[in-house]
């Protein structure tokens, strides 16, 4: 039986995606392989810049994946990581005629009548979709997030190419086993295609941050949402980077808001906002001054089992008190296996870097005197060098997004040049932690939002 039209279209779209993305990825991989095989010098900076330009012109997950990889230390050569960080998810938007067809497909032929106003020119274009300004009939300003067509095919094509690239990387530089990393990336990017799930994430965050005055969460309009269309209340705000030269008190307020928006949901119900890209936050004003942050995007939200949160705290307490057994228990709970004394010491180098500001009971900046461009590089180099000698180590799936989000959050603090007592902020969030309490709160919160536990 021949395939139905929609199946054929998906197959055609996927094959086309394989060709376009595969050419770019294969070209970079071939350059690396040839250089290693024949002993030639590899112009990594040139190759990385060319790959970045190629990926930057493609809508879809390959750009999002590239951004994610750029924040995981030593998975990619530093030249590639530096170039890929320049990707800002600014894909060319769909035109008005295409928008009309897509909106009709989601809400029906009378879709325009369901809004008081709808701007067919997008306010923002990202990797998986674009956002339009609209107004509801009750006067509420709306943000309408419309997914690009054929994203499911794009996801599968991009992930297939990424597996090839990772397989080559494992053969040439086996210090870090990336198999669990690609699995986690695949799971999270596939989830981001489901806008109904994202709506539930937004409801979850609205509940857990209801008493947090420094953080605002948009409300969902379910009657104007589908699996590929998400309509939220519009939150007015300015870009985070427009405040980096404001007085220290304002920058500290925004950094505190970011800290609470990230750590409070994690410590209390075991969820994190896993995409700490600066474009996912704006700053709202209160009485003419920056009052806090708007948390805008809920596609990449990770739900952790309570035991994982307990291990995060165990590692912190173990490092704080030099309790080696507690540290090892934390790593094993996360899923690290076959840990020798040498591997534990290597992992502790990175752990002390990540936890460093949280272990230091004083007012300080995140970098604490280290140049922002060098922050973390020494530790990443030290870890990678040691893993080449003592490894390899398999990065557990659950650990991937936690580490990436923590690094991204630190990057925001670096931009803001905040000076805070991170130790006290952190301990305020974990001081009442109990496994039973988190389990009960998580079950209640996920049940109310219509989500399942990890």
C-alpha positions in Angstrom: 0.0 0.0 0.0 1.5 3.4 -0.9 2.1 5.9 1.9 -0.6 8.5 2.7 0.2 12.0 1.6 1.1 13.2 5.1 3.4 10.2 5.6 5.0 10.8 2.2 5.5 14.4 3.1 7.2 13.6 6.4 9.4 11.1 4.7 10.3 13.6 1.9 11.0 16.2 4.5 13.2 13.9 6.6 15.2 12.8 3.5 15.7 16.4 2.5 16.8 17.3 6.0 19.3 14.4 6.1 20.8 15.7 2.9 21.2 19.3 4.1 22.3 18.7 7.6 24.3 15.6 6.7 26.4 17.5 4.2 27.4 20.1 6.9 28.0 17.7 9.7 29.8 15.2 7.4 32.0 17.9 6.0 33.2 18.9 9.5 33.6 15.3 10.6 35.5 14.4 7.5 38.0 17.3 8.0 38.7 16.1 11.6 39.0 12.4 10.5 41.4 13.3 7.6 43.6 15.4 9.8 43.8 12.7 12.4 44.4 9.9 9.9 47.1 11.7 7.8 48.7 13.7 10.6 47.7 17.0 8.9 47.1 20.1 10.8 43.5 20.9 11.3 42.3 24.5 11.1 39.7 24.1 13.8 38.8 27.8 14.0 38.1 27.9 10.2 36.1 24.6 10.3 34.2 25.6 13.3 33.2 29.0 11.8 32.1 27.3 8.6 30.0 24.8 10.5 28.4 27.5 12.6 27.4 29.5 9.5 25.9 26.4 7.9 23.9 25.5 11.0 22.8 29.1 11.6 20.8 29.1 8.4 18.7 26.1 9.3 15.5 26.2 11.3 15.0 23.4 13.7 16.7 21.4 16.5 20.2 21.2 15.0 20.7 24.8 16.0 19.3 24.2 19.5 21.4 21.1 19.9 24.5 23.0 18.8 23.8 25.6 21.5 23.3 22.9 24.1 26.6 21.1 23.2 28.5 24.4 23.4 27.7 24.6 27.1 28.8 21.1 28.1 32.5 21.4 28.8 35.0 19.4 26.7 32.4 17.5 24.7 33.5 19.6 21.7 36.9 21.1 21.0 37.0 24.6 22.4 37.2 26.3 19.0 33.9 24.6 18.1 32.3 25.4 21.4 33.2 29.1 21.1 31.8 29.3 17.6 28.6 27.5 18.4 27.9 29.8 21.3 27.3 32.5 18.7 24.2 30.8 17.4 21.3 32.9 18.8 18.3 30.9 17.4 17.4 33.6 15.0 16.1 31.5 12.1 14.4 33.2 9.1 10.7 33.6 10.0 7.7 32.3 8.1 6.0 34.9 6.0 2.4 36.2 6.5 0.9 33.8 3.9 2.5 30.8 5.4 1.5 31.9 8.9 -2.2 32.1 7.8 -2.0 28.5 6.5 -0.3 27.2 9.6 -2.8 29.0 11.9 -5.7 27.6 9.8 -4.3 24.1 10.2 -4.2 24.5 14.0 -7.4 26.5 14.8 -9.5 26.1 11.7 -10.7 28.4 8.9 -12.2 31.0 11.3 -9.0 31.3 13.4 -8.7 35.0 12.9 -12.1 35.6 14.5 -10.8 34.0 17.7 -8.5 36.9 18.3 -9.3 40.6 18.6 -6.0 41.3 16.8 -3.2 39.1 15.4 0.1 40.4 14.0 1.2 38.1 11.2 4.7 39.5 11.4 6.5 37.6 14.2 7.9 39.3 17.2 10.6 36.7 17.5 11.8 33.7 15.5 13.6 30.8 17.2 14.8 27.4 16.3 11.5 25.4 16.5 8.9 28.1 16.0 8.1 31.8 16.1 6.1 34.1 18.4 3.4 36.5 17.3 1.7 39.3 19.2 -2.0 39.1 19.5 -4.9 40.4 21.6 -7.7 38.3 23.1 -11.3 39.5 22.9 -11.2 40.2 26.7 -8.3 42.7 26.0 -5.4 40.5 27.3 -2.2 40.8 25.4 -1.1 37.5 24.0 2.1 35.7 22.9 1.2 33.1 20.2 3.9 30.5 19.7 3.5 28.8 16.3 5.7 25.8 15.5 7.4 25.6 12.1 6.1 22.9 9.8 7.6 19.4 9.6 9.6 19.8 12.8 9.2 16.2 13.8 11.0 15.1 10.6 13.7 17.7 11.2 14.2 16.5 14.8 14.7 12.9 13.7 17.0 13.8 10.8 19.1 16.1 13.0 19.4 13.6 15.9 20.5 10.9 13.4 23.3 13.1 12.1 24.2 14.1 15.7 24.6 10.4 16.6 27.1 10.0 13.7 29.1 13.0 14.8 29.2 11.7 18.4 30.2 8.2 17.3 33.2 9.8 15.4 34.0 11.9 18.5 34.0 8.8 20.8 36.5 7.0 18.5 38.9 9.9 18.2 38.6 11.3 21.8 37.2 8.6 24.1 37.8 10.5 27.4 34.0 11.2 27.7 31.5 8.6 26.6 28.7 10.6 25.0 26.1 7.9 24.5 23.9 9.0 27.4 24.3 12.6 26.4 22.8 12.0 22.9 20.0 10.0 24.6 19.1 12.9 26.9 19.3 15.5 24.1 17.0 13.4 22.0 14.4 13.0 24.8 14.4 16.7 25.6 14.2 18.0 22.1 11.4 15.6 21.2 9.5 16.9 24.3 9.9 20.4 23.0 7.8 19.6 20.0 4.8 18.9 22.2 3.3 22.3 23.0 0.6 20.7 25.1 3.3 19.5 27.4 4.9 22.9 27.4 1.5 24.4 28.5 1.6 21.9 31.4 5.1 23.0 32.3 4.0 26.6 32.4 1.1 25.7 34.7 3.6 23.8 36.9 5.9 26.8 37.2 3.0 29.2 37.8 2.1 27.0 40.8 5.6 26.5 42.3 6.6 30.2 41.9 3.2 31.6 43.0 4.7 33.3 46.1 7.9 34.5 44.4 7.4 38.2 43.7 10.7 38.5 41.8 9.5 36.0 39.0 6.5 36.3 36.7 5.1 33.3 34.8 2.7 33.7 31.9 -0.8 32.1 31.9 -1.9 29.6 29.3 -5.0 30.2 27.1 -5.9 26.5 26.4 -8.8 27.4 24.1 -6.2 29.0 21.7 -3.6 26.3 22.0 -2.9 22.9 20.3 -0.1 20.5 20.1 1.8 22.8 17.8 0.4 26.2 18.9 0.8 27.7 22.3 -1.0 30.9 23.4 0.2 32.6 26.6 -0.3 35.9 28.2 2.2 38.5 26.9 4.7 39.7 29.6 6.2 43.1 28.9 9.8 43.4 29.6 13.3 44.4 28.4 16.3 42.3 27.5 18.4 41.1 30.4 21.6 42.3 28.7 20.3 45.9 28.6 20.7 46.0 32.4 24.4 44.9 32.7 25.6 48.5 33.3 22.9 49.3 35.8 23.7 50.0 39.5 24.9 46.9 41.5 21.7 46.8 43.6 19.6 46.3 40.4 21.9 43.7 39.0 21.9 41.8 42.3 18.1 41.9 42.3 17.9 40.4 38.9 20.5 37.8 39.8 18.6 36.9 42.9 15.4 36.5 40.8 17.3 34.2 38.4 18.7 32.1 41.3 15.2 31.6 42.9 13.5 30.9 39.5 16.0 28.1 39.0 16.8 26.7 42.4 13.4 26.9 44.1 11.5 24.6 41.7 14.4 22.2 41.8 14.8 22.0 45.5 11.0 21.9 46.2 9.5 19.8 43.5 12.5 18.5 41.5 12.1 20.4 38.2 14.6 22.6 36.4 14.3 25.1 33.6 16.9 23.5 31.3 17.4 26.3 28.7 19.1 29.2 30.5 19.5 31.2 27.2 19.3 34.9 27.8 16.5 35.2 25.3 14.2 33.1 27.6 14.1 35.9 30.2 13.1 39.5 30.2 13.0 42.1 32.9 9.8 43.6 34.1 9.5 47.1 35.7 7.8 48.0 38.9 7.4 51.6 40.0 9.8 52.7 37.1 12.6 50.3 38.2 13.5 46.8 37.3 11.4 44.6 39.6 12.4 41.1 38.5 12.3 38.6 35.6 9.7 37.2 33.3 10.3 33.5 32.7 9.2 33.0 29.1 9.9 29.6 27.6 8.9 26.2 29.1 9.8 23.7 26.3 13.0 22.4 28.0 11.8 21.5 31.5 13.4 18.5 33.2 11.6 16.5 35.9 13.9 14.6 38.2 13.2 11.7 40.6 13.5 12.9 44.2 16.6 10.7 44.8 18.4 12.8 42.2 17.7 16.0 44.2 18.8 14.3 47.4 22.1 13.4 45.6 22.7 17.0 44.6 22.5 18.0 48.2 24.6 15.0 49.3 27.3 16.1 47.0 27.2 19.6 48.3 27.3 18.5 51.9 30.0 16.0 51.2 32.2 18.6 49.6 31.4 21.0 52.4 32.5 18.6 55.1 35.0 16.5 53.2 32.8 13.5 53.6 34.2 11.2 50.8 31.6 8.5 51.3 28.8 11.0 50.9 30.4 12.3 47.7 30.7 8.8 46.2 27.1 8.0 47.2 26.0 11.1 45.3 27.8 10.2 42.1 26.6 6.6 42.2 23.0 7.8 42.8 23.3 10.0 39.7 24.4 6.9 37.7 28.2 7.2 37.5 29.6 3.6 37.4 32.9 1.9 38.0 34.3 4.8 40.0 38.0 4.5 40.9 39.7 6.8 43.3 41.3 8.6 40.4 38.0 9.1 38.6 36.3 10.4 41.8 39.1 13.0 42.2 38.7 14.1 38.6 34.9 14.5 39.1 35.5 16.4 42.3 37.5 19.0 40.3 34.5 19.8 38.3 32.1 19.5 41.2 34.1 22.0 43.3 34.0 24.4 40.3 30.2 24.2 40.0 29.5 24.3 43.7 32.3 26.7 44.5 30.2 29.9 44.9 27.6 27.9 46.9 30.2 26.7 49.4 31.7 30.1 50.1 29.8 32.0 52.8 30.6 35.6 51.8 29.5 38.1 49.3 31.3 37.5 46.0 30.9 37.4 42.2 30.5 34.0 40.5 34.0 34.3 38.9 35.6 35.8 42.0 38.4 37.6 40.2 38.8 35.2 37.2 38.3 36.8 33.8 34.8 35.9 32.4 36.3 34.5 29.3 38.6 32.2 31.3 36.0 31.1 33.9 35.9 27.3 34.0 38.4 26.8 31.3 41.2 25.7 33.6 39.0 23.2 35.4 37.5 21.9 32.1 41.0 21.4 30.6 42.3 19.7 33.8 39.3 17.3 33.9 39.6 16.4 30.2 43.4 15.8 30.4 42.9 13.6 33.5 40.1 11.6 31.8 42.3 10.9 28.8 44.7 9.3 31.2 42.3 7.7 33.8 39.0 7.5 32.0 36.8 7.1 30.1 33.8 8.1 32.1 30.2 7.8 30.9 28.1 10.9 31.7 24.7 9.7 33.1 21.7 10.9 31.2 20.1 12.6 34.2 23.2 14.6 34.9 23.5 16.2 31.4 20.8 18.9 31.6 21.5 19.6 35.3 25.1 20.4 34.5 24.3 22.3 31.4 21.6 24.5 33.1 24.0 25.2 36.1 26.6 26.4 33.7 24.1 28.6 31.8 22.8 30.1 35.0 26.4 30.9 36.0 26.8 32.6 32.6 23.9 34.9 33.4 25.5 35.9 36.7 28.7 36.6 34.9 26.9 39.0 32.5 25.2 40.8 35.4 28.4 41.0 37.4 26.3 40.2 40.4 27.9 40.2 43.9 25.8 38.0 46.3 26.1 35.6 49.1 25.3 32.5 46.9 25.9 30.3 49.9 23.0 31.8 51.9 20.7 31.9 48.9 21.4 28.2 48.3 21.0 27.1 51.9 17.7 29.0 52.1 16.4 26.7 49.4 17.7 23.4 50.8 17.4 24.0 54.6 14.0 22.2 54.8 14.8 19.5 52.3 13.6 16.0 53.0 13.1 13.1 50.5 9.6 12.5 51.7 8.7 16.2 51.5 9.9 16.6 47.9 8.2 13.4 46.9 4.8 14.5 48.3 5.1 18.0 46.8 6.2 16.7 43.4 3.4 14.2 43.2 0.8 16.9 44.1 2.3 19.5 41.7 2.7 17.2 38.8 -0.8 15.7 39.3 -2.3 19.2 39.3 -0.5 20.1 36.1 -1.4 16.8 34.4 2.2 15.6 34.2 3.9 12.3 35.2 6.8 11.8 37.6 10.2 10.9 36.2 
